[in-house]
Amino acid sequence: MIEEDVKTFRKILMALFKDGRSDLADRAQHLYSVSAIPWFDNEREMRNALACRKGDFGSRLVSLRPPSGLPSEKAVIGMWCAWDFENESPACKIEILISRANGQVFGFRVDPAHPRHKHRYWHVQFTYKFSCQGTGFPQANANCIDDSTPAFPVALDPTGTVTPKDAAVYAIISLYGLEIPNAINAGIRTHAHKLKPSLRGLLP
């Protein structure tokens, strides 16, 4: 079961990478300061990063296609991720930041349960920067953003049964709603039967 979860998680992140990279290439000439951000450049780099059962993106980011409602020529979205399939309960951290041309930066992260902590459940929190400081992605300058409170519960299923693939799809739905880009949706749909029923019911 764990091996299937690892494969599904990798395929979902690869679908995000391919769609986002294609979109970034189409929009690069209209975007600001994207060259300073160390994006994953090709599939080989991305596959190498995901090859280990425990790891993270380091200083690299995956570019994501902006959702409707954000002017795509003025918005850059980056995703950073860490995962651990060697743990008894596989987990991951997914961080997404949105930077707009006028200097507004905001984002959220999906976190696993923290043992012996008040957040002993999968949860979503606001964030203003990536965990890795070397990404070159702009940080929010709003000092009102607290990155520990509130922590919105990810009420999918019992905490111990949620896996990184579920967290990845949860993050995708949180960003895109039911307007998930076709290439990403197709990648998720291929593995939908392996997702929690609560997530399957949300997919378009």
Phi, psi and omega per residue, in radians:
M1 nan -0.741 -3.133
I2 -1.071 -0.749 -3.124
E3 -1.075 -0.676 3.095
E4 -1.124 -0.703 3.119
D5 -1.122 -0.709 3.114
V6 -1.056 -0.837 -3.120
K7 -1.091 -0.764 -3.125
T8 -1.134 -0.754 3.111
F9 -1.024 -0.811 3.138
R10 -1.091 -0.727 -3.107
K11 -1.169 -0.648 3.115
I12 -1.154 -0.771 3.132
L13 -1.181 -0.594 3.081
M14 -1.154 -0.672 3.101
A15 -1.103 -0.698 3.078
L16 -1.101 -0.783 -3.137
F17 -1.054 -0.868 -3.072
K18 -1.082 -0.768 -3.136
D19 -1.171 -0.787 -3.113
G20 -1.166 -0.658 -3.137
R21 -1.169 -0.707 3.101
S22 -1.094 -0.765 -3.141
D23 -1.135 -0.724 -3.139
L24 -1.100 -0.706 3.129
A25 -1.099 -0.664 -3.138
D26 -1.202 -0.536 -3.000
R27 -1.864 -0.096 -2.962
A28 -0.923 -0.679 -3.086
Q29 -1.204 -0.309 -3.126
H30 -1.745 -0.098 -3.031
L31 -1.713 2.799 -3.114
Y32 -1.768 2.457 2.978
S33 0.808 0.512 3.124
V34 -1.324 -0.382 -3.102
S35 -1.203 -0.388 -3.130
A36 -1.410 -0.140 -3.085
I37 -1.682 2.220 -3.129
P38 -1.383 1.380 3.109
W39 -1.256 2.719 2.902
F40 -1.162 2.219 -3.034
D41 -1.570 -0.554 -3.050
N42 -2.601 2.964 -3.076
E43 -1.106 -0.615 -3.130
R44 -1.070 -0.799 3.110
E45 -1.038 -0.757 -3.099
M46 -1.175 -0.769 3.140
R47 -1.122 -0.667 3.109
N48 -1.109 -0.708 3.134
A49 -1.123 -0.640 -3.086
L50 -1.523 -0.053 -3.032
A51 -1.149 -0.558 -3.100
C52 -1.443 2.583 3.119
R53 -1.316 -0.261 3.070
K54 -2.416 2.209 -3.125
G55 3.086 -2.923 3.084
D56 -2.732 3.100 -3.093
F57 -1.413 -0.033 -3.080
G58 1.073 -2.281 3.137
S59 -1.619 0.023 -3.116
R60 -1.468 2.688 3.099
L61 -2.268 2.699 2.979
V62 -1.738 2.272 3.074
S63 -1.412 2.349 3.109
L64 -1.996 2.542 3.080
R65 -1.182 2.301 3.117
P66 -1.113 2.507 3.079
P67 -1.320 2.905 3.065
S68 -1.084 2.585 -3.103
G69 1.774 -0.349 3.049
L70 -1.885 2.226 3.102
P71 -1.085 1.923 -2.971
S72 -1.097 -0.447 -3.138
E73 -1.362 -0.130 -3.098
K74 -2.189 0.188 -3.109
A75 -2.211 2.370 3.059
V76 -2.142 2.313 -3.130
I77 -2.154 2.238 3.108
G78 -2.065 2.589 3.084
M79 -2.220 2.341 3.053
W80 -2.129 2.588 -3.052
C81 -2.558 2.549 2.974
A82 -2.311 2.576 -3.081
W83 -2.568 2.757 3.132
D84 -2.596 1.794 3.082
F85 -1.700 0.063 3.105
E86 -1.575 -0.270 3.116
N87 -1.234 2.695 3.094
E88 -1.011 -0.669 3.029
S89 -1.981 1.711 -3.110
P90 -0.914 2.465 -3.071
A91 -2.571 2.919 3.057
C92 -2.691 2.847 3.015
K93 -2.149 2.213 3.122
I94 -2.092 2.173 -3.128
E95 -2.100 2.319 -3.135
I96 -2.260 2.182 3.089
L97 -2.113 2.460 3.130
I98 -2.024 2.188 3.117
S99 -2.045 2.239 3.113
R100 -1.865 2.752 -3.015
A101 -1.040 -0.465 -3.099
N102 -1.528 0.269 3.062
G103 1.575 0.056 3.106
Q104 -1.428 2.211 3.125
V105 -2.260 2.323 3.101
F106 -2.686 2.791 -3.124
G107 -2.985 -3.088 3.123
F108 -2.581 2.861 3.074
R109 -2.399 2.618 3.044
V110 -1.841 2.107 -3.071
D111 -2.040 2.569 3.044
P112 -1.359 3.063 3.093
A113 -1.115 2.438 3.065
H114 -1.787 1.902 -3.136
P115 -1.007 2.543 3.107
R116 0.945 0.684 -3.118
H117 -2.458 2.810 -3.127
K118 -1.141 -0.369 3.105
H119 -1.763 1.136 -3.138
R120 -1.536 0.800 -3.134
Y121 -2.718 2.705 3.033
W122 -1.054 2.422 -3.053
H123 -2.675 2.879 3.099
V124 -2.099 2.383 3.123
Q125 -2.368 2.712 3.012
F126 -1.189 2.676 3.032
T127 -2.588 2.734 -3.092
Y128 -2.116 -0.054 3.118
K129 -2.746 2.837 3.070
F130 -1.425 2.666 3.113
S131 -1.031 -0.668 3.092
C132 -1.508 2.150 -3.072
Q133 -1.373 -0.161 -3.051
G134 -1.640 0.264 -3.057
T135 -1.334 -0.361 -3.099
G136 1.294 0.110 3.140
F137 -1.453 2.458 -3.134
P138 -1.021 2.574 3.050
Q139 -1.796 2.695 3.065
A140 -1.203 2.467 3.084
N141 -1.785 0.186 3.141
A142 -1.502 1.933 -3.104
N143 -1.362 0.033 3.115
C144 -1.497 -0.154 -3.129
I145 -1.407 2.075 3.093
D146 -1.771 2.209 -3.064
D147 -1.661 0.338 3.051
S148 -2.219 -0.332 -3.124
T149 -2.483 2.327 0.001
P150 -1.411 2.848 3.047
A151 -2.100 1.772 -3.072
F152 -1.354 2.147 -3.125
P153 -1.122 2.436 3.002
V154 -1.602 1.556 -3.021
A155 -1.479 1.179 -3.134
L156 -1.550 -1.016 -3.079
D157 -2.739 -3.138 3.078
P158 -0.888 2.384 -3.040
T159 -0.828 -0.763 -3.064
G160 -1.179 -0.236 -3.113
T161 -1.743 -0.160 3.117
V162 -1.310 2.374 -3.118
T163 -2.124 2.956 3.138
P164 -0.962 -0.608 3.134
K165 -1.125 -0.671 3.093
D166 -1.130 -0.728 3.138
A167 -1.116 -0.671 3.134
A168 -1.121 -0.780 3.134
V169 -1.177 -0.650 3.084
Y170 -1.033 -0.774 3.135
A171 -1.120 -0.692 3.130
I172 -1.102 -0.812 3.131
I173 -1.132 -0.655 3.124
S174 -1.069 -0.647 -3.113
L175 -1.390 -0.794 -2.990
Y176 -1.777 -0.168 -3.025
G177 1.096 -2.401 3.126
L178 -1.671 0.237 3.084
E179 -1.857 0.815 3.131
I180 -1.136 2.267 3.117
P181 -0.898 2.506 -3.018
N182 -0.945 -0.770 -3.089
A183 -1.122 -0.680 3.126
I184 -1.234 -0.774 -3.135
N185 -1.050 -0.692 3.130
A186 -1.108 -0.701 3.119
G187 -1.135 -0.663 3.121
I188 -1.246 -0.756 -3.088
R189 -1.021 -0.600 3.127
T190 -1.022 -0.532 -3.075
H191 -2.009 0.260 -3.033
A192 -1.021 -0.601 -3.105
H193 -1.153 -0.227 3.133
K194 -1.672 -0.029 -3.125
L195 -1.581 2.868 3.060
K196 -1.103 2.476 -3.137
P197 -0.915 -0.631 -3.119
S198 -1.111 -0.553 3.100
L199 -1.404 -0.726 -3.141
R200 -0.981 -0.654 -3.120
G201 -1.208 -0.255 3.140
L202 -1.643 -0.333 -3.049
L203 -1.180 2.445 -3.140
P204 -1.244 nan nan
